[in-house]
Amino acid sequence: MSAVSESFQRAYLVRTVEQELLGLFAAGRMTGTTHTCIGQEMIAVTLAAALDRRRDIVVSNHRCHGHYLAWTDDPDGLVAE
């Protein structure tokens, strides 16, 4: 699979999870607030691709779902948090 294809798949994952989170929030199944990164998915994906996983880490504190998903590909871990 090409790097471009992988990037778009990762961006699609981010968008899909964010839309699901918004749906849960709107249905009252999630409390608090949520700040999605819809429309900014490729920023997180490109950042994750540019980092060296052996020495770099990602720390994000606002609209961070995309960063987490682009780095880990782990929607279950995001929802569990």
Biopython code that builds the backbone (N, CA, C, O; Angstrom):
import numpy as np
from Bio.PDB.StructureBuilder import StructureBuilder

atoms = [
    (1, "MET", "N", (0.841, -1.171, 0.000)),
    (1, "MET", "CA", (0.000, 0.000, 0.000)),
    (1, "MET", "C", (0.889, 1.239, 0.000)),
    (1, "MET", "O", (1.910, 1.281, 0.687)),
    (2, "SER", "N", (0.500, 2.228, -0.763)),
    (2, "SER", "CA", (1.320, 3.434, -0.850)),
    (2, "SER", "C", (1.131, 4.314, 0.380)),
    (2, "SER", "O", (0.139, 4.203, 1.100)),
    (3, "ALA", "N", (2.097, 5.182, 0.598)),
    (3, "ALA", "CA", (2.027, 6.105, 1.735)),
    (3, "ALA", "C", (0.817, 7.021, 1.623)),
    (3, "ALA", "O", (0.195, 7.359, 2.630)),
    (4, "VAL", "N", (0.484, 7.420, 0.407)),
    (4, "VAL", "CA", (-0.683, 8.295, 0.204)),
    (4, "VAL", "C", (-1.957, 7.555, 0.591)),
    (4, "VAL", "O", (-2.813, 8.108, 1.281)),
    (5, "SER", "N", (-2.084, 6.323, 0.155)),
    (5, "SER", "CA", (-3.250, 5.513, 0.477)),
    (5, "SER", "C", (-3.376, 5.301, 1.986)),
    (5, "SER", "O", (-4.470, 5.398, 2.542)),
    (6, "GLU", "N", (-2.261, 5.014, 2.638)),
    (6, "GLU", "CA", (-2.272, 4.846, 4.096)),
    (6, "GLU", "C", (-2.696, 6.134, 4.790)),
    (6, "GLU", "O", (-3.438, 6.098, 5.771)),
    (7, "SER", "N", (-2.231, 7.258, 4.288)),
    (7, "SER", "CA", (-2.595, 8.552, 4.887)),
    (7, "SER", "C", (-4.086, 8.801, 4.773)),
    (7, "SER", "O", (-4.717, 9.244, 5.733)),
    (8, "PHE", "N", (-4.657, 8.523, 3.613)),
    (8, "PHE", "CA", (-6.091, 8.744, 3.441)),
    (8, "PHE", "C", (-6.909, 7.771, 4.282)),
    (8, "PHE", "O", (-7.969, 8.135, 4.790)),
    (9, "GLN", "N", (-6.433, 6.547, 4.435)),
    (9, "GLN", "CA", (-7.133, 5.598, 5.302)),
    (9, "GLN", "C", (-7.112, 6.062, 6.748)),
    (9, "GLN", "O", (-8.110, 5.942, 7.458)),
    (10, "ARG", "N", (-5.982, 6.589, 7.180)),
    (10, "ARG", "CA", (-5.864, 7.091, 8.550)),
    (10, "ARG", "C", (-6.756, 8.318, 8.746)),
    (10, "ARG", "O", (-7.416, 8.451, 9.776)),
    (11, "ALA", "N", (-6.773, 9.206, 7.765)),
    (11, "ALA", "CA", (-7.629, 10.393, 7.848)),
    (11, "ALA", "C", (-9.100, 9.988, 7.883)),
    (11, "ALA", "O", (-9.898, 10.598, 8.594)),
    (12, "TYR", "N", (-9.456, 8.962, 7.116)),
    (12, "TYR", "CA", (-10.833, 8.458, 7.122)),
    (12, "TYR", "C", (-11.184, 7.885, 8.491)),
    (12, "TYR", "O", (-12.293, 8.095, 8.983)),
    (13, "LEU", "N", (-10.259, 7.170, 9.103)),
    (13, "LEU", "CA", (-10.479, 6.649, 10.453)),
    (13, "LEU", "C", (-10.748, 7.789, 11.418)),
    (13, "LEU", "O", (-11.696, 7.732, 12.201)),
    (14, "VAL", "N", (-9.922, 8.820, 11.369)),
    (14, "VAL", "CA", (-10.098, 9.973, 12.262)),
    (14, "VAL", "C", (-11.479, 10.588, 12.047)),
    (14, "VAL", "O", (-12.202, 10.830, 13.013)),
    (15, "ARG", "N", (-11.854, 10.844, 10.786)),
    (15, "ARG", "CA", (-13.146, 11.467, 10.495)),
    (15, "ARG", "C", (-14.305, 10.600, 10.986)),
    (15, "ARG", "O", (-15.256, 11.105, 11.581)),
    (16, "THR", "N", (-14.222, 9.302, 10.734)),
    (16, "THR", "CA", (-15.299, 8.395, 11.118)),
    (16, "THR", "C", (-15.482, 8.356, 12.633)),
    (16, "THR", "O", (-16.606, 8.427, 13.130)),
    (17, "VAL", "N", (-14.385, 8.243, 13.357)),
    (17, "VAL", "CA", (-14.463, 8.208, 14.823)),
    (17, "VAL", "C", (-15.003, 9.530, 15.352)),
    (17, "VAL", "O", (-15.840, 9.535, 16.254)),
    (18, "GLU", "N", (-14.547, 10.631, 14.817)),
    (18, "GLU", "CA", (-15.028, 11.951, 15.263)),
    (18, "GLU", "C", (-16.533, 12.093, 15.027)),
    (18, "GLU", "O", (-17.247, 12.618, 15.881)),
    (19, "GLN", "N", (-17.012, 11.635, 13.885)),
    (19, "GLN", "CA", (-18.444, 11.713, 13.605)),
    (19, "GLN", "C", (-19.243, 10.831, 14.563)),
    (19, "GLN", "O", (-20.327, 11.209, 15.006)),
    (20, "GLU", "N", (-18.708, 9.672, 14.875)),
    (20, "GLU", "CA", (-19.366, 8.793, 15.845)),
    (20, "GLU", "C", (-19.412, 9.447, 17.229)),
    (20, "GLU", "O", (-20.433, 9.381, 17.914)),
    (21, "LEU", "N", (-18.321, 10.068, 17.632)),
    (21, "LEU", "CA", (-18.296, 10.753, 18.928)),
    (21, "LEU", "C", (-19.329, 11.880, 18.977)),
    (21, "LEU", "O", (-20.013, 12.051, 19.986)),
    (22, "LEU", "N", (-19.443, 12.639, 17.902)),
    (22, "LEU", "CA", (-20.449, 13.697, 17.844)),
    (22, "LEU", "C", (-21.855, 13.118, 17.932)),
    (22, "LEU", "O", (-22.725, 13.697, 18.581)),
    (23, "GLY", "N", (-22.080, 11.984, 17.285)),
    (23, "GLY", "CA", (-23.381, 11.330, 17.360)),
    (23, "GLY", "C", (-23.707, 10.875, 18.774)),
    (23, "GLY", "O", (-24.832, 11.053, 19.241)),
    (24, "LEU", "N", (-22.730, 10.290, 19.457)),
    (24, "LEU", "CA", (-22.929, 9.879, 20.849)),
    (24, "LEU", "C", (-23.213, 11.081, 21.742)),
    (24, "LEU", "O", (-24.079, 11.022, 22.615)),
    (25, "PHE", "N", (-22.493, 12.154, 21.526)),
    (25, "PHE", "CA", (-22.677, 13.375, 22.306)),
    (25, "PHE", "C", (-24.075, 13.946, 22.079)),
    (25, "PHE", "O", (-24.758, 14.312, 23.035)),
    (26, "ALA", "N", (-24.503, 14.022, 20.820)),
    (26, "ALA", "CA", (-25.825, 14.563, 20.482)),
    (26, "ALA", "C", (-26.946, 13.694, 21.044)),
    (26, "ALA", "O", (-28.009, 14.206, 21.393)),
    (27, "ALA", "N", (-26.720, 12.392, 21.133)),
    (27, "ALA", "CA", (-27.725, 11.472, 21.657)),
    (27, "ALA", "C", (-27.730, 11.428, 23.183)),
    (27, "ALA", "O", (-28.540, 10.720, 23.781)),
    (28, "GLY", "N", (-26.829, 12.182, 23.815)),
    (28, "GLY", "CA", (-26.766, 12.199, 25.267)),
    (28, "GLY", "C", (-26.077, 10.984, 25.859)),
    (28, "GLY", "O", (-26.192, 10.735, 27.059)),
    (29, "ARG", "N", (-25.364, 10.224, 25.044)),
    (29, "ARG", "CA", (-24.678, 9.018, 25.529)),
    (29, "ARG", "C", (-23.248, 9.313, 25.949)),
    (29, "ARG", "O", (-22.527, 8.421, 26.394)),
    (30, "MET", "N", (-22.843, 10.560, 25.807)),
    (30, "MET", "CA", (-21.510, 10.993, 26.199)),
    (30, "MET", "C", (-21.681, 12.354, 26.869)),
    (30, "MET", "O", (-22.375, 13.218, 26.334)),
    (31, "THR", "N", (-21.074, 12.555, 28.004)),
    (31, "THR", "CA", (-21.249, 13.813, 28.718)),
    (31, "THR", "C", (-19.988, 14.664, 28.624)),
    (31, "THR", "O", (-18.949, 14.219, 28.137)),
    (32, "GLY", "N", (-20.107, 15.877, 29.095)),
    (32, "GLY", "CA", (-18.979, 16.800, 29.057)),
    (32, "GLY", "C", (-18.982, 17.581, 27.762)),
    (32, "GLY", "O", (-20.036, 17.982, 27.268)),
    (33, "THR", "N", (-17.823, 17.791, 27.228)),
    (33, "THR", "CA", (-17.705, 18.498, 25.958)),
    (33, "THR", "C", (-16.838, 17.680, 25.024)),
    (33, "THR", "O", (-16.089, 16.804, 25.457)),
    (34, "THR", "N", (-16.945, 17.969, 23.757)),
    (34, "THR", "CA", (-16.060, 17.324, 22.791)),
    (34, "THR", "C", (-15.660, 18.354, 21.751)),
    (34, "THR", "O", (-16.489, 19.134, 21.282)),
    (35, "HIS", "N", (-14.413, 18.352, 21.403)),
    (35, "HIS", "CA", (-13.871, 19.272, 20.403)),
    (35, "HIS", "C", (-13.222, 18.422, 19.322)),
    (35, "HIS", "O", (-12.120, 17.903, 19.501)),
    (36, "THR", "N", (-13.905, 18.288, 18.216)),
    (36, "THR", "CA", (-13.397, 17.434, 17.153)),
    (36, "THR", "C", (-12.383, 18.170, 16.286)),
    (36, "THR", "O", (-12.223, 19.387, 16.368)),
    (37, "CYS", "N", (-11.715, 17.396, 15.466)),
    (37, "CYS", "CA", (-10.768, 17.972, 14.511)),
    (37, "CYS", "C", (-11.255, 17.741, 13.084)),
    (37, "CYS", "O", (-10.454, 17.666, 12.153)),
    (38, "ILE", "N", (-12.573, 17.628, 12.917)),
    (38, "ILE", "CA", (-13.136, 17.420, 11.582)),
    (38, "ILE", "C", (-12.695, 18.574, 10.683)),
    (38, "ILE", "O", (-12.840, 19.748, 11.024)),
    (39, "GLY", "N", (-12.161, 18.204, 9.539)),
    (39, "GLY", "CA", (-11.617, 19.179, 8.600)),
    (39, "GLY", "C", (-10.121, 19.395, 8.767)),
    (39, "GLY", "O", (-9.484, 20.052, 7.943)),
    (40, "GLN", "N", (-9.566, 18.839, 9.836)),
    (40, "GLN", "CA", (-8.146, 19.015, 10.119)),
    (40, "GLN", "C", (-7.436, 17.667, 10.247)),
    (40, "GLN", "O", (-6.338, 17.585, 10.797)),
    (41, "GLU", "N", (-8.070, 16.616, 9.735)),
    (41, "GLU", "CA", (-7.542, 15.264, 9.905)),
    (41, "GLU", "C", (-6.141, 15.089, 9.326)),
    (41, "GLU", "O", (-5.292, 14.444, 9.942)),
    (42, "MET", "N", (-5.901, 15.647, 8.170)),
    (42, "MET", "CA", (-4.608, 15.433, 7.511)),
    (42, "MET", "C", (-3.456, 16.090, 8.264)),
    (42, "MET", "O", (-2.305, 15.686, 8.099)),
    (43, "ILE", "N", (-3.742, 17.085, 9.077)),
    (43, "ILE", "CA", (-2.682, 17.692, 9.889)),
    (43, "ILE", "C", (-2.121, 16.643, 10.845)),
    (43, "ILE", "O", (-0.907, 16.462, 10.941)),
    (44, "ALA", "N", (-3.014, 15.959, 11.547)),
    (44, "ALA", "CA", (-2.576, 14.924, 12.491)),
    (44, "ALA", "C", (-1.901, 13.767, 11.771)),
    (44, "ALA", "O", (-0.881, 13.252, 12.230)),
    (45, "VAL", "N", (-2.468, 13.364, 10.650)),
    (45, "VAL", "CA", (-1.913, 12.240, 9.891)),
    (45, "VAL", "C", (-0.515, 12.570, 9.368)),
    (45, "VAL", "O", (0.398, 11.749, 9.463)),
    (46, "THR", "N", (-0.355, 13.756, 8.824)),
    (46, "THR", "CA", (0.947, 14.167, 8.287)),
    (46, "THR", "C", (1.976, 14.305, 9.399)),
    (46, "THR", "O", (3.129, 13.904, 9.234)),
    (47, "LEU", "N", (1.569, 14.866, 10.527)),
    (47, "LEU", "CA", (2.475, 14.981, 11.670)),
    (47, "LEU", "C", (2.938, 13.608, 12.126)),
    (47, "LEU", "O", (4.133, 13.393, 12.328)),
    (48, "ALA", "N", (2.003, 12.673, 12.292)),
    (48, "ALA", "CA", (2.358, 11.334, 12.756)),
    (48, "ALA", "C", (3.315, 10.650, 11.778)),
    (48, "ALA", "O", (4.234, 9.945, 12.194)),
    (49, "ALA", "N", (3.098, 10.859, 10.495)),
    (49, "ALA", "CA", (3.966, 10.233, 9.488)),
    (49, "ALA", "C", (5.370, 10.825, 9.489)),
    (49, "ALA", "O", (6.330, 10.149, 9.120)),
    (50, "ALA", "N", (5.493, 12.077, 9.900)),
    (50, "ALA", "CA", (6.793, 12.750, 9.865)),
    (50, "ALA", "C", (7.662, 12.445, 11.088)),
    (50, "ALA", "O", (8.867, 12.697, 11.068)),
    (51, "LEU", "N", (7.067, 11.913, 12.137)),
    (51, "LEU", "CA", (7.815, 11.664, 13.366)),
    (51, "LEU", "C", (8.510, 10.310, 13.336)),
    (51, "LEU", "O", (8.112, 9.404, 12.604)),
    (52, "ASP", "N", (9.542, 10.195, 14.136)),
    (52, "ASP", "CA", (10.295, 8.948, 14.290)),
    (52, "ASP", "C", (9.745, 8.226, 15.517)),
    (52, "ASP", "O", (9.978, 8.657, 16.646)),
    (53, "ARG", "N", (9.029, 7.149, 15.307)),
    (53, "ARG", "CA", (8.361, 6.436, 16.397)),
    (53, "ARG", "C", (9.338, 5.868, 17.439)),
    (53, "ARG", "O", (8.927, 5.550, 18.555)),
    (54, "ARG", "N", (10.608, 5.740, 17.091)),
    (54, "ARG", "CA", (11.590, 5.224, 18.043)),
    (54, "ARG", "C", (12.019, 6.280, 19.055)),
    (54, "ARG", "O", (12.486, 5.936, 20.140)),
    (55, "ARG", "N", (11.867, 7.561, 18.718)),
    (55, "ARG", "CA", (12.359, 8.592, 19.633)),
    (55, "ARG", "C", (11.378, 9.724, 19.888)),
    (55, "ARG", "O", (11.568, 10.487, 20.835)),
    (56, "ASP", "N", (10.345, 9.860, 19.085)),
    (56, "ASP", "CA", (9.401, 10.963, 19.236)),
    (56, "ASP", "C", (8.144, 10.518, 19.965)),
    (56, "ASP", "O", (7.783, 9.341, 19.945)),
    (57, "ILE", "N", (7.486, 11.466, 20.604)),
    (57, "ILE", "CA", (6.195, 11.235, 21.253)),
    (57, "ILE", "C", (5.241, 12.336, 20.802)),
    (57, "ILE", "O", (5.658, 13.365, 20.270)),
    (58, "VAL", "N", (3.974, 12.101, 21.025)),
    (58, "VAL", "CA", (2.961, 13.091, 20.677)),
    (58, "VAL", "C", (2.236, 13.481, 21.951)),
    (58, "VAL", "O", (1.764, 12.620, 22.695)),
    (59, "VAL", "N", (2.148, 14.776, 22.201)),
    (59, "VAL", "CA", (1.390, 15.318, 23.317)),
    (59, "VAL", "C", (0.473, 16.386, 22.736)),
    (59, "VAL", "O", (0.929, 17.318, 22.074)),
    (60, "SER", "N", (-0.810, 16.242, 22.986)),
    (60, "SER", "CA", (-1.781, 17.180, 22.435)),
    (60, "SER", "C", (-2.851, 17.426, 23.483)),
    (60, "SER", "O", (-3.197, 16.519, 24.240)),
    (61, "ASN", "N", (-3.383, 18.647, 23.537)),
    (61, "ASN", "CA", (-4.371, 18.930, 24.579)),
    (61, "ASN", "C", (-5.661, 19.571, 24.075)),
    (61, "ASN", "O", (-6.556, 19.827, 24.881)),
    (62, "HIS", "N", (-5.792, 19.834, 22.802)),
    (62, "HIS", "CA", (-7.027, 20.428, 22.285)),
    (62, "HIS", "C", (-7.257, 19.891, 20.880)),
    (62, "HIS", "O", (-6.362, 19.927, 20.036)),
    (63, "ARG", "N", (-8.458, 19.397, 20.640)),
    (63, "ARG", "CA", (-8.783, 18.752, 19.363)),
    (63, "ARG", "C", (-7.778, 17.640, 19.081)),
    (63, "ARG", "O", (-7.239, 17.512, 17.981)),
    (64, "CYS", "N", (-7.554, 16.847, 20.117)),
    (64, "CYS", "CA", (-6.453, 15.882, 20.085)),
    (64, "CYS", "C", (-6.846, 14.484, 19.635)),
    (64, "CYS", "O", (-5.974, 13.629, 19.482)),
    (65, "HIS", "N", (-8.124, 14.225, 19.418)),
    (65, "HIS", "CA", (-8.517, 12.884, 18.986)),
    (65, "HIS", "C", (-7.760, 12.469, 17.724)),
    (65, "HIS", "O", (-7.294, 11.334, 17.619)),
    (66, "GLY", "N", (-7.643, 13.379, 16.785)),
    (66, "GLY", "CA", (-6.970, 13.081, 15.527)),
    (66, "GLY", "C", (-5.515, 12.718, 15.726)),
    (66, "GLY", "O", (-5.005, 11.806, 15.076)),
    (67, "HIS", "N", (-4.839, 13.427, 16.623)),
    (67, "HIS", "CA", (-3.436, 13.113, 16.886)),
    (67, "HIS", "C", (-3.297, 11.709, 17.465)),
    (67, "HIS", "O", (-2.436, 10.934, 17.050)),
    (68, "TYR", "N", (-4.153, 11.398, 18.420)),
    (68, "TYR", "CA", (-4.099, 10.072, 19.042)),
    (68, "TYR", "C", (-4.360, 8.986, 18.013)),
    (68, "TYR", "O", (-3.618, 8.007, 17.940)),
    (69, "LEU", "N", (-5.410, 9.151, 17.216)),
    (69, "LEU", "CA", (-5.768, 8.128, 16.235)),
    (69, "LEU", "C", (-4.722, 7.997, 15.131)),
    (69, "LEU", "O", (-4.417, 6.886, 14.697)),
    (70, "ALA", "N", (-4.182, 9.102, 14.681)),
    (70, "ALA", "CA", (-3.155, 9.049, 13.634)),
    (70, "ALA", "C", (-1.895, 8.365, 14.146)),
    (70, "ALA", "O", (-1.193, 7.708, 13.378)),
    (71, "TRP", "N", (-1.605, 8.511, 15.420)),
    (71, "TRP", "CA", (-0.402, 7.924, 16.006)),
    (71, "TRP", "C", (-0.604, 6.453, 16.345)),
    (71, "TRP", "O", (0.319, 5.652, 16.199)),
    (72, "THR", "N", (-1.828, 6.084, 16.805)),
    (72, "THR", "CA", (-2.030, 4.733, 17.337)),
    (72, "THR", "C", (-2.931, 3.824, 16.504)),
    (72, "THR", "O", (-2.838, 2.602, 16.619)),
    (73, "ASP", "N", (-3.796, 4.391, 15.674)),
    (73, "ASP", "CA", (-4.820, 3.596, 14.968)),
    (73, "ASP", "C", (-5.678, 2.813, 15.960)),
    (73, "ASP", "O", (-6.061, 1.678, 15.679)),
    (74, "ASP", "N", (-5.983, 3.401, 17.110)),
    (74, "ASP", "CA", (-6.654, 2.686, 18.195)),
    (74, "ASP", "C", (-7.929, 3.412, 18.654)),
    (74, "ASP", "O", (-7.920, 4.069, 19.695)),
    (75, "PRO", "N", (-9.021, 3.299, 17.889)),
    (75, "PRO", "CA", (-10.255, 3.966, 18.315)),
    (75, "PRO", "C", (-10.803, 3.427, 19.634)),
    (75, "PRO", "O", (-11.402, 4.178, 20.404)),
    (76, "ASP", "N", (-10.607, 2.143, 19.902)),
    (76, "ASP", "CA", (-11.092, 1.570, 21.173)),
    (76, "ASP", "C", (-10.385, 2.216, 22.360)),
    (76, "ASP", "O", (-11.022, 2.500, 23.375)),
    (77, "GLY", "N", (-9.080, 2.451, 22.247)),
    (77, "GLY", "CA", (-8.333, 3.115, 23.315)),
    (77, "GLY", "C", (-8.807, 4.537, 23.524)),
    (77, "GLY", "O", (-8.873, 5.010, 24.659)),
    (78, "LEU", "N", (-9.138, 5.226, 22.442)),
    (78, "LEU", "CA", (-9.642, 6.600, 22.554)),
    (78, "LEU", "C", (-10.966, 6.615, 23.299)),
    (78, "LEU", "O", (-11.152, 7.407, 24.223)),
    (79, "VAL", "N", (-11.881, 5.748, 22.905)),
    (79, "VAL", "CA", (-13.201, 5.708, 23.533)),
    (79, "VAL", "C", (-13.098, 5.273, 24.988)),
    (79, "VAL", "O", (-13.831, 5.779, 25.837)),
    (80, "ALA", "N", (-12.202, 4.345, 25.283)),
    (80, "ALA", "CA", (-12.020, 3.878, 26.663)),
    (80, "ALA", "C", (-11.513, 4.985, 27.566)),
    (80, "ALA", "O", (-11.834, 5.008, 28.754)),
    (81, "GLU", "N", (-10.731, 5.898, 27.024)),
    (81, "GLU", "CA", (-10.188, 6.999, 27.813)),
    (81, "GLU", "C", (-11.308, 7.922, 28.214)),
    (81, "GLU", "O", (-11.071, 8.924, 28.889)),
]
sb = StructureBuilder()
sb.init_structure("model")
sb.init_model(0)
sb.init_chain("A")
sb.init_seg("    ")
for serial, (resi, resn, name, xyz) in enumerate(atoms, 1):
    if name == "N":
        sb.init_residue(resn, " ", resi, " ")
    sb.init_atom(name, np.array(xyz, "f"), 0.0, 1.0, " ", f" {name:<3s}", serial, name[0])
structure = sb.get_structure()
